Amino acid sequence: MAQMAKKKQLKKHKLKHGEQEQAIQPVQKEAASKARLQSPASVPARAMTGSGTTTERDFSYVGADLRKILILAACLISAELVLWILFSHTGLGTKVYQVIQP
Protein backbone atom coordinates (compact mmCIF):
# COMPACT_ATOMS: atom_id res chain seq x y z
CA MET A 1 0.00 0.00 0.00
CA ALA A 2 2.89 2.36 0.74
CA GLN A 3 4.28 1.73 -2.75
CA MET A 4 1.04 2.85 -4.35
CA ALA A 5 1.15 6.14 -2.46
CA LYS A 6 4.68 6.78 -3.67
CA LYS A 7 3.68 6.16 -7.29
CA LYS A 8 0.81 8.62 -7.02
CA GLN A 9 3.11 11.22 -5.55
CA LEU A 10 5.62 10.78 -8.37
CA LYS A 11 2.90 11.14 -10.98
CA LYS A 12 1.65 14.31 -9.33
CA HIS A 13 5.17 15.69 -9.21
CA LYS A 14 5.75 15.00 -12.90
CA LEU A 15 2.46 16.62 -13.76
CA LYS A 16 3.30 19.72 -11.78
CA HIS A 17 6.75 19.88 -13.36
CA GLY A 18 5.23 19.65 -16.84
CA GLU A 19 2.74 22.39 -16.02
CA GLN A 20 5.57 24.63 -14.85
CA GLU A 21 7.43 24.20 -18.13
CA GLN A 22 4.30 25.10 -20.08
CA ALA A 23 3.81 28.20 -17.92
CA ILE A 24 7.42 29.31 -18.50
CA GLN A 25 7.18 29.21 -22.30
CA PRO A 26 4.71 32.14 -22.65
CA VAL A 27 6.83 34.20 -20.28
CA GLN A 28 9.92 33.55 -22.39
CA LYS A 29 8.06 34.50 -25.56
CA GLU A 30 6.90 37.73 -23.94
CA ALA A 31 10.47 38.57 -22.84
CA ALA A 32 11.75 37.93 -26.37
CA SER A 33 9.13 40.24 -27.85
CA LYS A 34 10.09 42.99 -25.36
CA ALA A 35 13.75 42.56 -26.31
CA ARG A 36 12.84 43.01 -29.98
CA LEU A 37 10.98 46.21 -29.12
CA GLN A 38 14.07 47.56 -27.41
CA SER A 39 16.38 46.83 -30.31
CA PRO A 40 18.86 49.52 -31.44
CA ALA A 41 16.49 50.46 -34.29
CA SER A 42 13.95 51.77 -31.75
CA VAL A 43 16.55 53.81 -29.80
CA PRO A 44 16.44 57.54 -30.63
CA ALA A 45 19.27 58.85 -32.79
CA ARG A 46 20.26 61.29 -30.03
CA ALA A 47 21.27 58.39 -27.76
CA MET A 48 23.29 56.73 -30.53
CA THR A 49 25.73 59.62 -31.01
CA GLY A 50 29.37 59.16 -30.06
CA SER A 51 30.55 55.72 -29.13
CA GLY A 52 27.03 54.43 -28.62
CA THR A 53 27.79 53.13 -25.14
CA THR A 54 27.92 56.41 -23.24
CA THR A 55 24.82 57.68 -21.49
CA GLU A 56 23.99 61.10 -20.15
CA ARG A 57 24.87 61.38 -16.50
CA ASP A 58 22.54 63.21 -14.17
CA PHE A 59 24.41 65.49 -11.77
CA SER A 60 21.42 67.52 -10.64
CA TYR A 61 21.92 66.45 -7.02
CA VAL A 62 25.43 67.97 -6.89
CA GLY A 63 24.17 71.55 -6.71
CA ALA A 64 22.03 70.83 -3.65
CA ASP A 65 24.89 68.99 -1.95
CA LEU A 66 27.35 71.84 -2.61
CA ARG A 67 24.85 74.34 -1.24
CA LYS A 68 24.55 72.32 1.99
CA ILE A 69 28.34 72.09 2.30
CA LEU A 70 28.74 75.85 1.80
CA ILE A 71 26.09 76.60 4.43
CA LEU A 72 27.82 74.29 6.92
CA ALA A 73 31.22 75.86 6.21
CA ALA A 74 29.82 79.38 6.62
CA CYS A 75 28.23 78.42 9.97
CA LEU A 76 31.47 76.91 11.27
CA ILE A 77 33.60 79.88 10.17
CA SER A 78 31.16 82.36 11.69
CA ALA A 79 31.10 80.40 14.97
CA GLU A 80 34.91 80.45 15.01
CA LEU A 81 34.97 84.22 14.45
CA VAL A 82 32.40 84.84 17.21
CA LEU A 83 34.37 82.71 19.69
CA TRP A 84 37.63 84.42 18.72
CA ILE A 85 36.11 87.86 19.34
CA LEU A 86 34.59 86.76 22.67
CA PHE A 87 37.78 85.16 23.96
CA SER A 88 40.29 87.74 22.77
CA HIS A 89 38.47 91.06 23.20
CA THR A 90 36.44 90.43 26.36
CA GLY A 91 37.29 89.06 29.77
CA LEU A 92 35.63 85.75 28.93
CA GLY A 93 38.86 84.20 27.63
CA THR A 94 40.75 84.72 30.91
CA LYS A 95 37.83 83.43 32.98
CA VAL A 96 37.58 80.25 30.90
CA TYR A 97 41.36 79.80 31.18
CA GLN A 98 41.20 80.12 34.99
CA VAL A 99 38.39 77.54 35.18
CA ILE A 100 40.38 75.07 33.09
CA GLN A 101 43.59 75.42 35.14
CA PRO A 102 43.88 72.97 38.06
N, C-alpha and C positions, 0 to 999 in steps of 0.2 A: 504494500500500500504506500509506503514511503517513496518507492521508486516512481510510482505514478505521479505523485505530487511534484517530484523533481522534474519530470518530463513536462508537466504543464507549465511549470515556472520557466523552463528553458524556452518553450514555445512562446510564452508571453514576452519574454525578453527579446527574442528574435523579432517578434512583431513590432515591439516598441522601437527597436533599433532601425528596422526598415522604415517605419513611419518618420523617424527623425531624419533619415537620409532624404526622404521625399520632401520634408519641410525645408531642408537646407537648400535644395535646388532652386526654388523660386527666389530665395534670398540672394543666392549667388547671381542669378540672372539679373535681378534688380541692381545689384552692385555693379555689374558689368555695364548695364545701360547708363548708370550714373557716371561711370568712368568715361564712356564715350561722349557724354554731354560735356565733360570737362576737358576734352581734348584740346591741344594747342590751337586748333582752328577756331574754337569758341572764345579764346582769351583775347581781350582787346589789344589792338596794336600798340597802345601806349605802354602796356606791361611788357611787351616783347622787345622794346628798344634796348640797346646795349648788349650785354652778354646773354641776356635772356634768363639768367638765374638770379639777378639782383632784384630785390624788392624795396619799395619805399619804406624807410624806417620812420616811425612816429616818435618824435622827441617832444611832444607837446607837454609832457609832464615835467620836463627839465626847467622850464620857466617858473613854475610854481615852487619847485624844490629850491631853486636859486633864491627866489624871493624869501622863502622861509629862512634860509641860511643867512642872508643879509640882515634880516630882522633880528635874528639871534645874535649875530656879531655886533650889530649896533647897540643892542641892549647890554651886552657884556662890556663893550667899550665905555658906554655911558656910565654903567655902574662903577667901573674902575676909576673913571674921572671923578665921580662924586665922592668915592671913598678917599681918593688922593687929596681932594680939596678939604674934606672933613679932617683927615688925619694930619695934614701938613699945615693948614692955616687956622686951625682952631685948637683948643686945648684937649680935644678928644683923643688925639694921638698919644699924648703923654699919659693920660689917664688909663688908656687901654694898655700901654706898655707897663705901667706900674701894677696893674691887675695881673698881668701875665708873669711878671717877675716873682720868683719864690721868696 
